[in-house]
Amino acid sequence: MKFVAAAFLVACGIWATGAQADDASDAVKCLAVGLSMSSSDDPNDQTLGMLSTMYWMGRVDGLTPRPDLEKQMQAGAFDMKPEDQKVEAARCQAALTARGEALTLLGHEMQQRQNSN
């Protein structure tokens, strides 16, 4: 179970964009989606939302220069329409899936190296 949680966190991932501002905006939107999920009535959504929120907060904190999170959240991330939130959730999920697959491959490689020793 711990591996699944760790895979999810790493899966929240990095995707290539043209500018740092886009990285910040994308990360903040994914953070907002995670926060929204964590307040769901569905326990599974809550768990995924909490894990996602922790990861995306780390991504936002790791950006240079660090964006003004409160300002960006108030500038629209908190007020996404349901259809916009669905689009963002799909984009974030695609990033999660890609990073999860990369993590799985790294885990298999690490296991193979340990088995060969």
PEVENJO-V700161 format. One record per pair of residues at least 4 apart in sequence whose ideal C-beta (glycine too) atoms are under 8 Angstrom apart, sorted by sequence separation. I is the first residue (numbers start at 0). GAP is how many residues later the second one is. D is the distance in whole Angstrom. If there is no record, write none. Layout:
# PEVENJO-V700161
((I	GAP	D) (I	GAP	D))
This chain:
# PEVENJO-V700161
((0	4	7) (1	4	6) (2	4	6) (3	4	6) (4	4	7) (5	4	6) (6	4	6) (7	4	7) (17	4	6) (18	4	7) (19	4	6) (20	4	6) (21	4	6) (22	4	6) (23	4	6) (24	4	6) (25	4	6) (26	4	6) (27	4	6) (28	4	7) (29	4	6) (30	4	6) (31	4	6) (32	4	6) (33	4	6) (34	4	7) (35	4	8) (40	4	8) (41	4	7) (42	4	6) (43	4	6) (44	4	6) (45	4	6) (46	4	7) (47	4	6) (48	4	6) (49	4	7) (50	4	7) (51	4	6) (52	4	6) (53	4	7) (54	4	7) (55	4	6) (56	4	6) (57	4	6) (58	4	7) (62	4	6) (66	4	8) (67	4	6) (68	4	6) (69	4	6) (70	4	6) (71	4	8) (72	4	5) (73	4	6) (75	4	7) (79	4	4) (80	4	7) (81	4	7) (82	4	7) (83	4	6) (84	4	6) (85	4	6) (86	4	7) (87	4	6) (88	4	6) (89	4	6) (90	4	7) (91	4	6) (92	4	6) (93	4	6) (94	4	6) (95	4	6) (96	4	6) (97	4	7) (98	4	6) (99	4	6) (100	4	7) (101	4	6) (102	4	6) (103	4	7) (104	4	6) (105	4	6) (106	4	6) (107	4	6) (108	4	6) (109	4	6) (110	4	6) (111	4	6) (112	4	7) (16	5	4) (39	5	4) (60	5	7) (66	5	6) (71	5	6) (72	5	5) (79	5	4) (16	6	5) (39	6	5) (59	6	7) (37	7	8) (38	7	8) (59	7	6) (36	8	5) (37	8	6) (79	8	7) (16	9	7) (36	9	7) (39	9	6) (59	9	6) (38	10	7) (14	11	7) (36	11	6) (37	11	3) (36	12	3) (37	12	5) (35	13	7) (33	14	8) (34	14	7) (37	14	8) (33	15	5) (36	15	7) (37	15	6) (33	16	8) (36	16	8) (33	17	8) (11	18	7) (33	18	3) (34	18	5) (32	19	7) (33	19	4) (30	21	8) (33	21	8) (29	22	7) (30	22	6) (33	22	5) (30	25	4) (29	26	5) (30	26	6) (27	28	8) (30	28	8) (26	29	6) (29	29	8) (30	29	6) (26	32	4) (27	32	6) (26	33	5) (23	36	7) (26	36	7) (30	38	8) (23	39	5) (27	39	7) (7	40	7) (11	40	6) (22	40	6) (51	40	7) (27	41	7) (31	41	6) (8	42	6) (30	42	8) (7	43	5) (11	43	4) (19	43	7) (23	43	4) (7	44	8) (11	44	6) (19	44	8) (27	44	5) (51	44	8) (8	45	7) (9	45	8) (13	45	8) (19	45	8) (27	45	7) (31	45	4) (4	46	6) (8	46	5) (30	46	7) (31	46	6) (7	47	8) (11	47	7) (24	47	7) (32	47	8) (23	48	7) (28	48	5) (31	48	7) (27	49	5) (35	49	7) (28	51	7) (32	52	6) (31	53	8) (32	55	5) (31	56	8) (32	56	5) (29	58	7) (33	58	8) (28	59	5) (32	59	6) (29	61	8) (29	62	4) (28	63	8) (25	65	7) (29	65	7) (14	79	8) (11	80	7) (14	80	5) (13	81	7) (12	82	4) (11	83	7) (12	83	6) (14	83	7) (10	84	8) (11	84	5) (10	85	4) (12	85	6) (13	85	7) (10	86	7) (12	86	3) (10	87	8) (11	87	6) (12	87	8) (7	88	7) (10	88	4) (9	89	6) (10	89	3) (12	89	8) (9	90	7) (10	90	8) (7	92	7) (9	92	8) (10	92	6) (6	93	5) (9	93	5) (6	96	5) (5	97	8) (6	97	7) (6	100	8) (2	104	8))
